[in-house]
Amino acid sequence: MTPTYVFVHGSGGGARSWSRIQQEMTLRGHRTLAVDLPGRGAGFSAAYHVQDLVAFAAEPSAAAEVTAAQMIGHVVDVVRRVREHGPVVLVGHSFGGLVLTGVGNAVPDLVDHLVYIAAQCPVDRAPGEYLTRPEWASTDLMPATASIILGNPAELGFIRLNWRGADRATIAALKNAIGADLSDQEFLAAIGSSQPDEVLWQNDPEWDHRAEKDTWGRIPRTFVRLTQDRSMPLAAQNLYIAEADALTPANPFEVHSVESSHSGFLRRPGAVVEILSGIVTG
């Protein structure tokens, strides 16, 4: 039967993040569905649009109320419905990998293949602990976003990034970290649609969903390494792969490498679409 590819976006993204991937997949005859995780897809507030920073900083956020269980449960519900029509290939990027792992633990019999694209895949430790590892030390993402964080995330209960308020120097730093292989115009379009609010998952034990050998570990899986990634360094990607393969050596990741920045492949999808198109289910 024909599989359906279900796409889970990363931090700051939404279903529309996958539009170019979906277009190319559809042109090749594939069936796809991209999901908005809870708290996504609602658009931007007027204060954010006009950069009324006092009003914007004071606005409540849906991200403060969203739990890991809600995000995982939302995708589980989508997978259940899609599975009625055939195999499911579940694809996640970056932060979306945490959701993929939770779904794989919860409903392994409903997922025929997991694809992590430079995505977090915690195995031996809590998700936030990986960020303190030497493999993450070379990331350019945290320094680049430091100047656009509004408020104290620990006090707010969520992370708020003012993407539209970045000055030229910050835009250059963000581009270097997230999309160095994109043109200036492509990168501005990318951050122009980035959602400002994100759940504060890093030190929240509710987000401690690690790959489980007897559930997640049964599902065939692929890891697409992004070799020019300066947000999630290649060493960090390799660590996720190594830990997962050690957990289930009889079912290791099928590993592919794509020369791309952290978000470049979303704008130039050819290489990733070629990999996805080659997945065989059943």
Backbone as CSV, one residue per row, in Angstrom:
resi,resn,N_x,N_y,N_z,CA_x,CA_y,CA_z,C_x,C_y,C_z
1,MET,0.839,-1.205,0.000,0.000,0.000,0.000,0.877,1.259,0.000
2,THR,0.303,2.329,-0.514,1.038,3.583,-0.589,1.164,4.214,0.798
3,PRO,2.380,4.570,1.227,2.532,5.190,2.554,2.127,6.656,2.539
4,THR,1.822,7.158,3.709,1.644,8.591,3.904,2.808,9.099,4.733
5,TYR,3.429,10.166,4.271,4.524,10.806,5.004,3.923,11.904,5.888
6,VAL,4.105,11.772,7.189,3.597,12.754,8.145,4.787,13.554,8.671
7,PHE,4.736,14.879,8.482,5.864,15.745,8.811,5.610,16.525,10.100
8,VAL,6.621,16.515,10.985,6.561,17.230,12.273,7.651,18.296,12.276
9,HIS,7.254,19.537,12.437,8.183,20.661,12.324,9.055,20.825,13.562
10,GLY,10.060,21.675,13.417,10.964,21.983,14.512,10.544,23.226,15.273
11,SER,11.424,23.673,16.156,11.155,24.845,16.980,10.961,26.079,16.112
12,GLY,9.938,26.864,16.422,9.660,28.078,15.673,8.957,27.844,14.354
13,GLY,8.736,26.576,14.012,8.130,26.256,12.736,6.651,25.972,12.844
14,GLY,6.107,25.470,11.744,4.710,25.077,11.665,4.555,24.174,10.468
15,ALA,3.341,23.775,10.190,3.097,22.884,9.055,3.632,23.470,7.758
16,ARG,3.523,24.796,7.608,3.953,25.431,6.355,5.464,25.323,6.140
17,SER,6.219,25.000,7.197,7.667,24.837,7.035,8.004,23.796,5.984
18,TRP,7.100,22.823,5.828,7.360,21.692,4.940,6.803,21.896,3.532
19,SER,6.349,23.087,3.194,5.612,23.272,1.941,6.421,22.867,0.713
20,ARG,7.687,23.233,0.650,8.476,22.890,-0.529,8.790,21.391,-0.587
21,ILE,9.028,20.801,0.579,9.221,19.342,0.629,7.954,18.654,0.125
22,GLN,6.798,19.103,0.610,5.538,18.476,0.213,5.274,18.651,-1.281
23,GLN,5.556,19.819,-1.804,5.348,20.047,-3.234,6.154,19.060,-4.061
24,GLU,7.424,18.913,-3.708,8.284,18.016,-4.475,7.868,16.555,-4.283
25,MET,7.468,16.202,-3.060,7.005,14.835,-2.815,5.746,14.543,-3.628
26,THR,4.838,15.506,-3.676,3.597,15.323,-4.430,3.877,15.170,-5.921
27,LEU,4.816,15.952,-6.428,5.172,15.850,-7.845,5.745,14.473,-8.181
28,ARG,6.250,13.784,-7.154,6.789,12.440,-7.366,5.755,11.351,-7.048
29,GLY,4.536,11.772,-6.766,3.465,10.809,-6.566,3.260,10.344,-5.151
30,HIS,3.844,11.040,-4.163,3.718,10.629,-2.765,2.569,11.362,-2.071
31,ARG,2.043,10.729,-1.031,0.977,11.317,-0.216,1.616,11.861,1.058
32,THR,1.333,13.118,1.391,1.973,13.749,2.545,0.960,14.527,3.389
33,LEU,1.343,14.732,4.638,0.552,15.552,5.561,1.518,16.192,6.548
34,ALA,1.446,17.507,6.685,2.256,18.215,7.679,1.340,18.689,8.807
35,VAL,1.802,18.533,10.031,0.976,18.891,11.182,1.476,20.182,11.825
36,ASP,0.548,20.928,12.382,0.879,22.020,13.294,0.817,21.452,14.700
37,LEU,1.908,21.507,15.421,1.891,21.075,16.814,1.020,22.043,17.627
38,PRO,0.476,21.615,18.750,-0.364,22.500,19.572,0.335,23.831,19.856
39,GLY,-0.428,24.914,19.698,0.113,26.249,19.895,0.661,26.870,18.636
40,ARG,0.612,26.118,17.522,1.130,26.615,16.253,-0.011,26.906,15.278
41,GLY,0.308,27.639,14.214,-0.627,27.850,13.119,-1.634,28.952,13.321
42,ALA,-1.566,29.653,14.463,-2.556,30.695,14.744,-2.160,32.060,14.189
43,GLY,-0.940,32.176,13.657,-0.503,33.460,13.136,0.180,34.314,14.197
44,PHE,0.336,35.603,13.912,1.078,36.501,14.781,0.160,37.591,15.336
45,SER,0.500,38.071,16.502,-0.301,39.127,17.113,0.013,40.470,16.466
46,ALA,-0.903,41.429,16.644,-0.698,42.771,16.099,0.532,43.431,16.731
47,ALA,0.724,43.190,18.027,1.870,43.801,18.711,3.186,43.314,18.118
48,TYR,3.231,42.032,17.751,4.438,41.487,17.139,4.639,42.087,15.752
49,HIS,3.575,42.194,14.980,3.670,42.729,13.626,4.198,44.169,13.622
50,VAL,3.673,45.004,14.510,4.072,46.419,14.493,5.236,46.703,15.433
51,GLN,5.721,45.647,16.095,6.859,45.757,17.006,6.601,46.716,18.163
52,ASP,5.390,46.577,18.736,5.093,47.254,20.001,5.635,46.334,21.094
53,LEU,6.901,46.535,21.462,7.591,45.568,22.299,7.042,45.519,23.727
54,VAL,6.532,46.640,24.220,5.947,46.633,25.561,4.720,45.729,25.580
55,ALA,3.834,45.930,24.605,2.626,45.109,24.528,2.967,43.657,24.203
56,PHE,3.903,43.466,23.276,4.267,42.111,22.872,4.868,41.332,24.027
57,ALA,5.746,41.969,24.795,6.388,41.293,25.918,5.385,40.887,26.997
58,ALA,4.283,41.629,27.080,3.296,41.361,28.122,2.223,40.362,27.697
59,GLU,2.191,40.001,26.427,1.142,39.110,25.944,1.289,37.705,26.505
60,PRO,0.182,37.074,26.847,0.256,35.660,27.250,0.600,34.793,26.041
61,SER,0.973,33.550,26.296,1.361,32.662,25.204,0.745,31.289,25.371
62,ALA,0.242,30.753,24.268,-0.283,29.380,24.294,0.822,28.386,24.605
63,ALA,2.077,28.748,24.284,3.198,27.840,24.522,3.411,27.566,26.007
64,ALA,2.945,28.485,26.852,3.123,28.291,28.292,2.269,27.148,28.824
65,GLU,1.214,26.828,28.124,0.282,25.811,28.599,0.447,24.460,27.903
66,VAL,1.234,24.416,26.826,1.357,23.184,26.042,2.310,22.216,26.721
67,THR,1.893,20.979,26.857,2.704,19.956,27.500,3.243,18.976,26.461
68,ALA,4.231,18.215,26.872,4.761,17.166,26.001,3.673,16.155,25.676
69,ALA,2.866,15.813,26.660,1.792,14.840,26.440,0.817,15.331,25.378
70,GLN,0.528,16.639,25.371,-0.388,17.189,24.370,0.221,17.127,22.977
71,MET,1.490,17.478,22.873,2.136,17.441,21.552,2.217,16.012,21.026
72,ILE,2.680,15.110,21.865,2.795,13.717,21.444,1.418,13.149,21.146
73,GLY,0.459,13.446,22.008,-0.899,12.943,21.803,-1.525,13.453,20.528
74,HIS,-1.240,14.700,20.176,-1.776,15.274,18.943,-1.272,14.497,17.725
75,VAL,0.014,14.206,17.713,0.587,13.486,16.572,0.138,12.028,16.583
76,VAL,-0.012,11.446,17.759,-0.555,10.074,17.840,-1.938,10.022,17.200
77,ASP,-2.765,11.006,17.497,-4.116,11.038,16.915,-4.056,11.135,15.391
78,VAL,-3.139,11.967,14.881,-2.975,12.092,13.432,-2.531,10.765,12.832
79,VAL,-1.562,10.131,13.477,-1.043,8.852,12.977,-2.142,7.791,12.969
80,ARG,-2.957,7.762,14.008,-4.051,6.773,14.058,-4.978,6.924,12.854
81,ARG,-5.322,8.152,12.531,-6.242,8.381,11.416,-5.586,8.049,10.080
82,VAL,-4.350,8.473,9.921,-3.648,8.228,8.655,-3.411,6.743,8.447
83,ARG,-3.157,6.019,9.531,-2.824,4.596,9.435,-3.983,3.775,8.874
84,GLU,-5.185,4.299,8.942,-6.335,3.598,8.368,-6.214,3.474,6.853
85,HIS,-5.349,4.310,6.250,-5.240,4.340,4.789,-3.940,3.731,4.283
86,GLY,-3.134,3.171,5.183,-1.892,2.545,4.751,-0.739,2.862,5.679
87,PRO,0.471,2.468,5.297,1.661,2.679,6.131,1.917,4.156,6.414
88,VAL,2.616,4.401,7.527,2.936,5.765,7.951,4.448,5.911,8.081
89,VAL,4.994,6.911,7.397,6.385,7.315,7.575,6.360,8.636,8.327
90,LEU,6.878,8.637,9.533,6.829,9.821,10.399,8.175,10.523,10.341
91,VAL,8.156,11.796,9.919,9.380,12.558,9.655,9.427,13.762,10.594
92,GLY,10.564,13.965,11.256,10.695,15.108,12.149,12.012,15.824,11.976
93,HIS,12.000,17.129,12.209,13.195,17.965,12.094,13.459,18.648,13.415
94,SER,14.714,18.650,13.855,15.159,19.408,15.011,14.362,19.040,16.273
95,PHE,13.718,20.026,16.898,12.890,19.784,18.082,11.812,18.733,17.822
96,GLY,11.349,18.627,16.582,10.319,17.643,16.249,10.731,16.219,16.551
97,GLY,12.037,15.971,16.644,12.499,14.632,16.984,12.055,14.184,18.358
98,LEU,11.913,15.119,19.294,11.427,14.754,20.632,10.012,14.199,20.545
99,VAL,9.200,14.784,19.672,7.829,14.323,19.490,7.824,12.962,18.798
100,LEU,8.679,12.795,17.784,8.767,11.508,17.093,9.071,10.380,18.073
101,THR,10.026,10.622,18.957,10.405,9.586,19.915,9.242,9.247,20.830
102,GLY,8.521,10.261,21.292,7.363,10.011,22.146,6.282,9.219,21.438
103,VAL,6.056,9.539,20.164,5.051,8.816,19.378,5.505,7.372,19.153
104,GLY,6.792,7.191,18.841,7.312,5.845,18.635,7.203,4.987,19.871
105,ASN,7.403,5.591,21.041,7.228,4.857,22.288,5.769,4.482,22.515
106,ALA,4.864,5.383,22.138,3.446,5.212,22.456,2.733,4.242,21.517
107,VAL,2.994,4.359,20.211,2.236,3.557,19.244,3.176,2.953,18.194
108,PRO,4.110,2.108,18.607,5.085,1.577,17.646,4.460,0.759,16.528
109,ASP,3.310,0.159,16.779,2.681,-0.672,15.751,1.972,0.155,14.685
110,LEU,1.846,1.465,14.895,1.171,2.320,13.923,2.143,3.100,13.051
111,VAL,3.423,3.027,13.374,4.439,3.771,12.622,5.332,2.767,11.895
112,ASP,5.422,2.906,10.580,6.190,1.954,9.779,7.640,2.368,9.584
113,HIS,7.920,3.658,9.717,9.295,4.134,9.575,9.402,5.500,10.236
114,LEU,10.517,5.737,10.931,10.817,7.027,11.545,11.975,7.667,10.807
115,VAL,11.861,8.964,10.522,12.943,9.700,9.863,13.273,10.931,10.698
116,TYR,14.500,10.982,11.190,15.004,12.130,11.942,15.912,12.941,11.020
117,ILE,15.559,14.207,10.794,16.397,15.089,9.972,17.067,16.084,10.922
118,ALA,18.352,15.848,11.209,19.049,16.658,12.218,18.107,16.936,13.379
119,ALA,17.546,15.849,13.914,16.504,15.958,14.935,16.974,15.338,16.249
120,GLN,16.481,15.884,17.320,16.853,15.370,18.634,16.280,13.968,18.838
121,CYS,17.134,13.098,19.378,16.737,11.711,19.592,17.342,11.231,20.908
122,PRO,16.788,11.670,22.032,17.382,11.329,23.332,17.281,9.842,23.647
123,VAL,18.374,9.281,24.133,18.419,7.859,24.477,18.950,7.654,25.896
124,ASP,20.157,8.128,26.164,20.828,7.830,27.430,20.646,8.899,28.500
125,ARG,20.040,10.021,28.151,19.912,11.123,29.114,18.702,11.975,28.733
126,ALA,18.321,12.866,29.643,17.186,13.754,29.379,17.527,14.689,28.226
127,PRO,16.508,15.124,27.457,16.782,15.952,26.270,17.651,17.170,26.537
128,GLY,17.362,17.890,27.620,18.123,19.100,27.903,19.571,18.845,28.258
129,GLU,19.874,17.647,28.762,21.248,17.337,29.149,22.184,17.281,27.952
130,TYR,21.651,16.957,26.781,22.506,16.895,25.596,23.103,18.252,25.276
131,LEU,22.362,19.318,25.576,22.840,20.663,25.252,24.078,21.040,26.049
132,THR,24.348,20.337,27.140,25.534,20.604,27.966,26.712,19.726,27.580
133,ARG,26.518,18.825,26.637,27.567,17.902,26.215,28.591,18.607,25.310
134,PRO,29.838,18.105,25.285,30.850,18.703,24.399,30.430,18.705,22.931
135,GLU,29.626,17.713,22.538,29.205,17.632,21.137,28.360,18.826,20.712
136,TRP,27.745,19.493,21.686,26.911,20.664,21.381,27.674,21.977,21.551
137,ALA,28.928,21.905,22.014,29.644,23.127,22.393,29.832,24.095,21.232
138,SER,29.899,23.591,20.008,30.174,24.469,18.865,28.923,25.071,18.237
139,THR,27.762,24.844,18.834,26.543,25.407,18.252,26.602,26.937,18.227
140,ASP,26.147,27.506,17.126,26.075,28.964,17.007,24.669,29.492,17.309
141,LEU,23.738,28.586,17.578,22.339,29.003,17.703,22.092,29.818,18.961
142,MET,22.519,29.320,20.110,22.222,30.014,21.357,22.831,31.415,21.410
143,PRO,24.109,31.592,21.038,24.648,32.964,21.004,23.905,33.870,20.026
144,ALA,23.471,33.304,18.898,22.805,34.124,17.888,21.437,34.603,18.347
145,THR,20.730,33.779,19.111,19.376,34.153,19.536,19.349,34.942,20.843
146,ALA,20.480,35.046,21.516,20.503,35.677,22.840,19.922,37.087,22.830
147,SER,20.208,37.852,21.784,19.779,39.263,21.772,18.325,39.444,21.364
148,ILE,17.642,38.402,20.913,16.239,38.568,20.520,15.284,37.862,21.487
149,ILE,15.808,37.367,22.597,14.936,36.778,23.622,14.271,37.901,24.407
150,LEU,12.958,37.835,24.537,12.222,38.821,25.340,11.875,38.201,26.681
151,GLY,12.195,38.911,27.754,11.851,38.443,29.079,12.725,37.292,29.535
152,ASN,12.390,36.783,30.713,13.112,35.660,31.307,12.293,34.387,31.095
153,PRO,12.760,33.479,30.253,11.976,32.270,29.973,11.599,31.489,31.230
154,ALA,12.490,31.438,32.210,12.200,30.693,33.434,11.030,31.305,34.192
155,GLU,10.903,32.632,34.136,9.787,33.304,34.807,8.513,33.246,33.968
156,LEU,8.663,33.362,32.662,7.498,33.357,31.771,6.890,31.963,31.629
157,GLY,7.755,30.941,31.650,7.282,29.580,31.419,7.273,29.206,29.952
158,PHE,7.874,30.025,29.107,8.019,29.759,27.679,9.147,30.636,27.151
159,ILE,9.580,30.351,25.922,10.632,31.134,25.283,9.986,32.029,24.227
160,ARG,10.291,33.324,24.267,9.757,34.261,23.279,10.922,34.918,22.541
161,LEU,10.962,34.712,21.225,12.011,35.278,20.377,11.406,36.329,19.445
162,ASN,11.993,37.511,19.464,11.508,38.592,18.610,12.275,38.578,17.291
163,TRP,11.909,37.635,16.422,12.606,37.490,15.141,12.586,38.776,14.326
164,ARG,11.474,39.498,14.355,11.355,40.711,13.531,12.167,41.874,14.075
165,GLY,12.619,41.753,15.309,13.380,42.843,15.919,14.881,42.715,15.768
166,ALA,15.342,41.709,15.016,16.777,41.505,14.854,17.402,42.622,14.028
167,ASP,18.514,43.171,14.511,19.232,44.171,13.724,20.117,43.455,12.707
168,ARG,20.851,44.227,11.903,21.639,43.631,10.826,22.672,42.641,11.343
169,ALA,23.332,42.984,12.434,24.360,42.096,12.978,23.738,40.800,13.485
170,THR,22.588,40.921,14.127,21.913,39.727,14.642,21.394,38.865,13.508
171,ILE,20.853,39.495,12.466,20.391,38.737,11.301,21.547,37.953,10.694
172,ALA,22.702,38.584,10.607,23.870,37.898,10.053,24.262,36.703,10.920
173,ALA,24.209,36.884,12.245,24.554,35.788,13.153,23.529,34.657,13.073
174,LEU,22.255,35.027,12.969,21.204,34.022,12.850,21.332,33.254,11.538
175,LYS,21.611,33.971,10.464,21.775,33.314,9.169,22.942,32.337,9.223
176,ASN,24.034,32.740,9.830,25.194,31.863,9.960,24.834,30.598,10.734
177,ALA,23.987,30.745,11.770,23.638,29.616,12.623,22.591,28.705,12.013
178,ILE,21.636,29.281,11.293,20.463,28.517,10.875,20.463,28.206,9.381
179,GLY,20.902,29.173,8.567,20.748,28.986,7.123,21.845,29.638,6.320
180,ALA,23.094,29.297,6.615,24.217,29.952,5.940,24.243,29.690,4.452
181,ASP,23.603,28.609,4.002,23.599,28.275,2.579,22.434,28.914,1.826
182,LEU,21.622,29.706,2.506,20.504,30.391,1.867,20.920,31.789,1.425
183,SER,20.226,32.311,0.433,20.446,33.714,0.064,19.866,34.592,1.166
184,ASP,20.255,35.862,1.178,19.724,36.777,2.190,18.202,36.846,2.107
185,GLN,17.674,36.886,0.892,16.231,36.970,0.707,15.544,35.699,1.206
186,GLU,16.120,34.545,0.911,15.543,33.282,1.376,15.544,33.217,2.901
187,PHE,16.629,33.687,3.504,16.701,33.612,4.962,15.707,34.560,5.616
188,LEU,15.569,35.765,5.093,14.592,36.695,5.660,13.178,36.147,5.539
189,ALA,12.888,35.471,4.441,11.574,34.848,4.287,11.378,33.754,5.328
190,ALA,12.443,33.022,5.625,12.352,31.934,6.599,12.075,32.466,8.001
191,ILE,12.846,33.457,8.443,12.626,33.947,9.805,11.387,34.827,9.886
192,GLY,10.966,35.383,8.731,9.742,36.176,8.724,8.515,35.364,9.066
193,SER,8.579,34.066,8.821,7.443,33.193,9.139,7.677,32.366,10.398
194,SER,8.797,32.588,11.080,9.088,31.827,12.299,8.176,32.262,13.435
195,GLN,7.660,31.287,14.169,6.810,31.578,15.317,7.669,32.095,16.469
196,PRO,7.248,33.150,17.158,8.093,33.720,18.208,8.143,32.910,19.502
197,ASP,7.091,32.152,19.802,7.022,31.483,21.102,7.278,29.985,20.985
198,GLU,7.959,29.454,21.995,8.256,28.026,22.030,8.133,27.520,23.457
199,VAL,7.780,26.245,23.585,7.686,25.641,24.910,9.066,25.614,25.555
200,LEU,9.085,25.710,26.856,10.338,25.676,27.614,10.579,24.225,28.040
201,TRP,11.208,23.468,27.161,11.341,22.025,27.356,12.672,21.614,27.977
202,GLN,13.676,22.496,27.920,15.046,22.066,28.177,15.266,21.404,29.539
203,ASN,14.670,21.944,30.584,14.891,21.394,31.925,13.595,20.914,32.567
204,ASP,12.620,20.592,31.721,11.321,20.152,32.207,11.270,18.625,32.209
205,PRO,11.165,17.999,33.393,11.136,16.528,33.437,9.965,15.934,32.678
206,GLU,8.912,16.735,32.418,7.774,16.238,31.649,8.171,15.945,30.203
207,TRP,9.288,16.538,29.764,9.775,16.326,28.402,10.816,15.212,28.328
208,ASP,11.025,14.515,29.427,12.039,13.458,29.442,11.479,12.174,28.830
209,HIS,11.336,12.196,27.507,10.879,11.029,26.745,12.068,10.492,25.959
210,ARG,12.628,9.382,26.432,13.793,8.790,25.776,13.367,7.575,24.961
211,ALA,14.164,7.261,23.946,13.867,6.103,23.114,13.841,4.832,23.967
212,GLU,12.763,4.073,23.823,12.608,2.824,24.576,12.849,1.635,23.651
213,LYS,13.664,0.721,24.121,14.099,-0.406,23.292,12.941,-1.257,22.791
214,ASP,11.981,-1.545,23.642,10.934,-2.508,23.296,9.779,-1.906,22.504
215,THR,9.752,-0.599,22.372,8.679,0.047,21.599,9.289,0.795,20.420
216,TRP,9.787,1.979,20.683,10.468,2.778,19.652,11.526,1.957,18.929
217,GLY,12.252,1.134,19.677,13.372,0.382,19.130,12.993,-0.650,18.084
218,ARG,11.697,-0.966,17.953,11.253,-1.936,16.955,11.012,-1.307,15.587
219,ILE,10.933,0.007,15.530,10.532,0.683,14.299,11.756,0.923,13.410
220,PRO,11.693,0.564,12.133,12.786,0.917,11.212,12.974,2.432,11.198
221,ARG,14.232,2.858,11.080,14.465,4.293,11.229,15.619,4.773,10.362
222,THR,15.532,6.041,10.010,16.532,6.712,9.188,16.952,8.006,9.881
223,PHE,18.231,8.331,9.807,18.713,9.625,10.289,19.380,10.335,9.119
224,VAL,18.912,11.543,8.826,19.504,12.376,7.783,20.391,13.407,8.467
225,ARG,21.683,13.246,8.326,22.633,14.194,8.902,22.754,15.414,7.982
226,LEU,22.699,16.594,8.565,22.929,17.823,7.815,24.364,18.257,8.106
227,THR,25.228,18.097,7.118,26.663,18.208,7.369,27.158,19.637,7.563
228,GLN,26.358,20.641,7.155,26.751,22.036,7.327,25.953,22.713,8.451
229,ASP,25.394,21.905,9.321,24.520,22.411,10.384,25.346,23.075,11.480
230,ARG,25.074,24.358,11.744,25.759,25.087,12.810,24.839,25.334,14.005
231,SER,23.611,24.836,13.910,22.698,24.903,15.049,22.795,23.614,15.859
232,MET,22.620,22.482,15.180,22.846,21.181,15.801,24.113,20.605,15.172
233,PRO,25.251,20.768,15.838,26.520,20.346,15.235,26.500,18.881,14.802
234,LEU,27.310,18.567,13.806,27.372,17.209,13.292,27.751,16.221,14.395
235,ALA,28.611,16.643,15.314,28.999,15.766,16.421,27.792,15.410,17.289
236,ALA,26.879,16.360,17.474,25.668,16.093,18.253,24.760,15.123,17.515
237,GLN,24.626,15.312,16.209,23.824,14.382,15.415,24.406,12.972,15.500
238,ASN,25.728,12.876,15.402,26.382,11.566,15.472,26.187,10.912,16.833
239,LEU,26.132,11.709,17.892,25.917,11.154,19.231,24.540,10.517,19.335
240,TYR,23.518,11.194,18.823,22.183,10.608,18.842,22.165,9.270,18.090
241,ILE,22.815,9.232,16.948,22.847,8.013,16.144,23.550,6.893,16.904
242,ALA,24.713,7.209,17.474,25.507,6.195,18.174,24.752,5.623,19.374
243,GLU,24.106,6.479,20.156,23.384,5.992,21.329,22.194,5.127,20.926
244,ALA,21.476,5.545,19.886,20.325,4.774,19.430,20.759,3.411,18.888
245,ASP,21.844,3.394,18.125,22.320,2.132,17.567,22.819,1.195,18.654
246,ALA,23.393,1.749,19.709,23.828,0.913,20.832,22.627,0.328,21.577
247,LEU,21.523,1.070,21.600,20.309,0.588,22.266,19.713,-0.598,21.520
248,THR,19.670,-0.519,20.195,19.078,-1.590,19.381,20.025,-1.919,18.227
249,PRO,21.119,-2.627,18.503,22.104,-2.903,17.441,21.548,-3.723,16.290
250,ALA,20.479,-4.470,16.531,19.877,-5.252,15.445,18.985,-4.394,14.549
251,ASN,18.710,-3.174,14.975,17.870,-2.260,14.197,18.508,-0.871,14.213
252,PRO,19.648,-0.721,13.550,20.343,0.570,13.577,19.697,1.588,12.637
253,PHE,20.071,2.835,12.828,19.670,3.879,11.890,20.258,3.587,10.508
254,GLU,19.474,3.816,9.474,20.030,3.963,8.136,20.422,5.425,8.026
255,VAL,21.688,5.679,7.824,22.202,7.048,7.903,22.490,7.598,6.504
256,HIS,22.002,8.812,6.263,22.291,9.547,5.035,22.863,10.905,5.413
257,SER,23.649,11.470,4.537,24.223,12.796,4.771,23.831,13.732,3.635
258,VAL,23.394,14.927,4.016,23.012,15.951,3.042,23.798,17.214,3.363
259,GLU,24.390,17.805,2.344,25.151,19.042,2.540,24.159,20.196,2.650
260,SER,23.825,20.523,3.887,22.812,21.554,4.135,23.017,22.149,5.515
261,SER,22.577,23.388,5.654,22.486,24.009,6.970,21.275,23.438,7.703
262,HIS,21.005,23.963,8.883,19.910,23.428,9.685,18.559,23.592,9.000
263,SER,18.371,24.674,8.277,17.079,24.901,7.619,17.174,24.989,6.103
264,GLY,18.375,24.908,5.550,18.534,25.070,4.118,17.765,24.052,3.296
265,PHE,17.698,22.813,3.777,17.031,21.758,3.019,15.535,22.019,2.853
266,LEU,14.950,22.806,3.755,13.528,23.119,3.642,13.247,24.014,2.441
267,ARG,14.237,24.791,2.035,14.096,25.663,0.870,14.626,24.997,-0.396
268,ARG,15.542,24.068,-0.211,16.141,23.352,-1.344,16.028,21.864,-1.060
269,PRO,14.865,21.296,-1.322,14.512,19.981,-0.779,14.967,18.765,-1.567
270,GLY,15.602,18.955,-2.712,15.856,17.835,-3.612,16.519,16.630,-2.977
271,ALA,17.628,16.848,-2.256,18.390,15.728,-1.706,17.593,14.976,-0.644
272,VAL,16.888,15.706,0.210,16.096,15.055,1.258,14.914,14.311,0.642
273,VAL,14.276,14.887,-0.351,13.150,14.219,-1.016,13.613,12.924,-1.680
274,GLU,14.798,12.927,-2.226,15.345,11.716,-2.844,15.476,10.606,-1.798
275,ILE,15.946,10.955,-0.603,16.072,9.974,0.485,14.719,9.476,0.926
276,LEU,13.781,10.390,1.127,12.448,9.996,1.572,11.768,9.107,0.539
277,SER,11.946,9.426,-0.719,11.314,8.657,-1.775,11.838,7.226,-1.837
278,GLY,13.030,7.011,-1.323,13.626,5.678,-1.360,13.260,4.788,-0.204
279,ILE,12.478,5.298,0.750,12.077,4.476,1.901,11.058,3.449,1.475
280,VAL,11.304,2.220,1.865,10.387,1.126,1.544,9.703,0.685,2.840
281,THR,8.389,0.659,2.837,7.636,0.204,4.006,7.079,-1.183,3.755
282,GLY,6.739,-1.870,4.833,6.186,-3.208,4.700,7.271,-4.233,4.522
